[in-house]
Amino acid sequence: MIESRHLGAAIVLAPDGSEVRRLGNPNALIYPRSTLKPMQAITVLRSGVTLPDEQLVLASASHTGSQRHQDVAESTLTAYGLSVDDLRCPHDWPADSEARRAADAPTRLAMNCSGKHASFLAACVVNGWPLESYLEHEHPLQARIRTTVVEFTGAELAHEGTDGCGAPVFAMSLVSLATAIQRVATATVESDPHAHALISAIRANAWGLDMPQVAEAMNTLGIIAKRGAEGVLIAAAPDGTTVTLKILDGSIRPLLPVGLSLLAEAGALDSGAVAAVLSSTTEKVLGRGLPVGELRFDLG
């Protein structure tokens, strides 16, 4: 029997930007949530901030709060004369089990967006912008991020809200999001040195960007992939084929299976390699510790 169902929408773009496939209504507005982070990180670089690779990846990350993640985020703060007290992201417990066991209380540094917030503050230091108000919608940094998002999506912003970490988040369609991510993922030193630097850093440090399952998919398949809250995924294959998708009930469980399968169906990834990755990264349906079901997906 079928116990649960997840419905969603998706768009697949060919390397030349043409549409390969659409599922559901990819023109509907969504909040991209943390899949917006590459454009936020690029804006930080464009604002004059210099970040070593690990710090740059953390600027675009939804990390697990491991000690290594926290150390890198804090190193960004230290490099620009800042401290953890300057962060304005919420306090949170680490998602990483080892770090959570060692934690006495939730902290801002353990919050999954702390690396992004540290980079925001670094941009404020470099440009002499106010620190305490860096998350306000009218802050100079947020205005620059808004401009970057319009540039990469090629679309005007229809609506603006506030993300879970406190930063502005911009409503857009999956089509616009796919256009933006494809431009980021395929950037060259000549076309956009900052986007190219970000992608190069992510390829070398996939561990820092997202959960371990996403890092495994990136390292094994050579893709760039990132999840966002409320069931959003961006993924770009080595040849530039790009997929963005939104699960309507906000679940993250189907994201990798659907996204990787769409890239394989488009011929951008080897189907056998995708199957192997999904076998080790897809959530198991267990009873008494043994397999009693499975997650299936129908691409329609």
C-alpha positions in Angstrom: 0.0 0.0 0.0 1.1 3.6 -0.6 1.5 5.3 2.7 2.5 8.9 1.7 2.7 10.9 -1.5 4.8 14.0 -2.4 3.8 16.2 -5.3 6.0 18.8 -6.9 7.0 20.9 -9.8 10.3 20.9 -11.7 12.1 22.3 -14.8 15.1 20.9 -16.6 17.3 23.1 -18.8 19.7 21.9 -21.5 23.3 23.2 -21.5 22.2 25.9 -24.0 19.5 27.1 -21.6 16.6 25.6 -23.7 13.9 23.8 -21.8 14.1 20.0 -21.8 11.3 19.1 -19.6 8.8 20.6 -17.1 6.7 18.9 -14.5 3.8 20.6 -12.8 3.9 24.4 -13.0 7.5 25.7 -12.8 6.3 29.2 -13.6 4.5 29.5 -10.2 6.3 31.6 -7.6 8.3 29.9 -4.8 10.7 31.0 -2.2 14.1 29.6 -3.2 15.2 29.7 0.5 18.8 28.5 0.8 19.2 27.8 -2.9 19.5 31.6 -3.1 22.8 31.4 -1.2 25.2 31.2 -4.3 23.9 34.6 -5.5 24.3 36.0 -2.0 27.9 34.7 -1.8 28.7 36.1 -5.2 27.5 39.5 -4.1 29.7 39.3 -1.0 32.7 38.7 -3.3 31.7 41.5 -5.6 31.6 43.8 -2.6 35.3 43.4 -2.1 35.5 40.5 0.4 38.3 38.0 -0.1 37.6 34.5 1.3 39.7 31.4 1.2 37.9 28.4 -0.4 36.5 26.9 2.8 35.2 30.2 4.0 33.7 30.9 0.6 31.9 27.5 0.6 30.5 28.3 4.1 29.2 31.6 2.8 27.0 29.6 0.5 26.3 26.7 2.8 23.5 25.2 4.8 25.9 23.4 7.1 25.3 20.8 9.8 26.9 22.7 12.6 29.8 20.3 13.0 32.8 21.6 14.9 34.7 22.0 11.5 31.8 24.0 10.1 31.7 26.3 13.1 35.4 26.8 13.1 35.4 27.9 9.5 32.5 30.3 10.0 34.2 31.7 13.1 37.5 32.1 11.1 35.7 34.4 8.7 34.5 36.6 11.6 38.0 36.7 13.1 39.6 37.6 9.8 37.5 40.8 9.6 37.8 41.8 13.3 34.4 40.4 14.2 33.1 38.0 16.8 30.2 35.6 17.2 28.3 38.3 19.1 28.0 40.2 15.8 25.9 37.5 14.2 22.2 38.1 13.9 21.1 34.6 12.8 19.0 32.7 15.3 20.5 30.4 18.0 20.3 26.7 17.0 21.5 23.3 18.0 23.9 21.6 15.6 22.4 19.1 13.1 25.6 17.1 13.3 25.1 14.4 16.0 28.6 14.6 17.5 28.5 18.4 17.8 25.0 18.3 19.2 26.1 15.8 21.9 28.9 18.1 22.9 26.8 21.3 22.9 25.5 22.8 26.1 23.1 25.1 24.5 22.0 26.4 21.1 24.3 29.0 19.6 24.3 31.4 16.6 27.5 29.8 15.3 25.9 26.3 15.1 22.9 27.7 13.1 23.2 26.3 9.5 23.5 29.8 7.9 26.2 31.2 10.2 28.8 31.1 7.4 26.6 33.2 5.2 26.0 35.7 8.0 29.7 35.9 8.7 30.4 36.7 5.1 27.6 39.3 5.2 29.3 41.0 8.1 32.7 40.8 6.3 31.1 42.8 3.4 29.9 45.4 5.9 33.4 45.8 7.4 35.0 46.2 3.9 32.5 48.8 2.8 31.9 50.6 6.1 28.2 49.6 6.2 26.3 49.3 9.4 26.8 46.0 11.2 23.7 45.7 13.4 21.2 46.2 10.6 22.8 44.0 7.9 19.7 41.9 7.7 17.3 44.8 7.1 15.7 44.9 3.6 16.9 48.4 3.0 20.5 47.7 4.0 23.1 48.4 1.2 24.3 44.8 1.2 20.7 43.5 0.7 20.2 46.0 -2.1 23.2 44.7 -3.9 22.0 41.1 -3.4 18.7 42.1 -4.9 20.5 43.5 -8.0 22.6 40.3 -8.3 19.5 38.1 -8.2 17.8 40.1 -10.9 20.9 39.9 -13.0 21.3 36.1 -12.8 17.6 35.2 -13.0 16.9 37.7 -15.8 13.5 38.5 -14.1 12.2 41.3 -11.9 11.4 40.3 -8.4 7.7 39.9 -7.7 7.7 39.6 -4.0 10.1 39.8 -1.0 9.9 38.0 2.3 12.1 37.0 5.2 14.0 33.7 5.4 14.3 31.5 8.5 17.8 33.0 9.2 16.4 36.5 9.1 17.8 37.5 5.6 15.6 38.7 2.8 14.4 36.0 0.4 12.9 36.7 -3.0 10.0 35.0 -4.6 10.7 33.6 -8.1 9.7 30.8 -10.4 11.6 27.6 -10.8 12.4 28.7 -14.4 14.1 31.9 -13.1 15.9 29.9 -10.4 17.2 27.4 -13.0 18.3 30.2 -15.3 20.3 31.7 -12.4 21.9 28.5 -11.2 22.9 27.4 -14.7 24.7 30.8 -15.1 26.4 30.4 -11.8 27.4 26.7 -12.3 28.8 27.3 -15.9 30.6 30.5 -15.2 34.2 30.8 -16.4 37.0 33.1 -15.2 36.3 35.3 -18.2 32.5 35.4 -17.9 32.2 35.9 -14.2 35.3 35.4 -12.0 33.4 35.5 -8.7 30.8 32.9 -9.7 33.6 30.7 -11.1 35.6 31.1 -7.8 32.5 30.0 -5.9 31.9 26.9 -8.0 35.5 25.9 -7.9 35.6 26.2 -4.1 32.4 24.1 -3.8 33.8 21.4 -6.1 36.9 21.2 -3.9 35.0 21.3 -0.6 31.6 19.7 -1.1 31.7 18.6 2.6 31.0 22.2 3.6 27.9 23.0 1.5 25.0 20.8 2.7 24.2 17.5 4.4 26.5 14.5 3.8 24.1 12.9 1.3 24.4 15.9 -0.9 28.2 16.0 -0.6 28.3 12.3 -1.6 26.2 13.0 -4.7 28.4 16.0 -5.7 31.7 14.1 -5.2 30.5 11.0 -7.0 28.6 12.5 -9.9 30.5 15.8 -10.4 27.4 17.9 -9.9 26.7 21.1 -8.1 23.7 20.6 -5.8 22.0 22.4 -2.9 18.9 21.9 -1.0 16.7 24.7 0.5 14.1 24.6 3.2 10.5 23.7 2.3 11.5 21.2 -0.4 13.6 23.1 -2.9 16.6 21.7 -4.9 19.0 23.1 -7.4 21.4 20.8 -9.3 23.6 21.3 -12.3 25.4 18.5 -14.1 29.0 18.8 -15.4 27.7 19.6 -18.9 25.5 22.4 -17.6 22.2 20.6 -17.7 20.3 22.1 -14.8 17.3 21.1 -12.7 15.3 23.0 -10.1 12.4 21.5 -8.3 10.0 22.3 -5.4 8.1 19.6 -3.4 4.8 21.1 -2.6 4.5 19.8 1.0 8.0 21.1 1.8 9.6 17.7 2.3 13.3 17.3 1.6 13.0 13.5 1.4 12.3 13.3 -2.4 14.7 16.0 -3.5 17.8 14.0 -4.5 15.9 11.0 -5.9 13.8 13.2 -8.2 16.5 15.7 -9.1 19.2 13.2 -9.9 16.7 11.0 -11.9 15.7 14.0 -14.0 19.3 14.7 -14.8 19.9 11.1 -15.7 16.7 11.0 -17.9 18.1 14.1 -19.7 21.3 12.2 -20.5 23.4 14.4 -18.3 24.3 11.8 -15.8 25.0 8.0 -16.0 21.9 6.2 -14.8 23.9 3.4 -13.2 26.0 5.9 -11.2 22.8 7.8 -10.1 21.3 4.5 -9.0 24.3 3.7 -6.9 24.2 7.2 -5.2 20.5 7.0 -4.6 20.9 3.5 -3.0 23.2 4.9 -0.3 21.6 8.4 0.2 17.8 7.8 0.0 16.0 7.5 3.2 15.1 3.9 4.1 11.7 2.7 5.1 12.4 0.4 8.0 10.5 -1.8 10.5 12.4 -3.4 13.4 15.5 -2.1 11.7 14.8 -4.1 8.5 13.6 -2.8 5.0 9.8 -3.0 4.9 9.1 -0.5 2.1 10.8 1.9 -0.3 10.5 5.4 -1.7 9.4 5.3 -5.3 9.1 8.2 -7.7 7.0 8.7 -10.8 8.3 11.5 -13.1 5.0 11.4 -15.0 
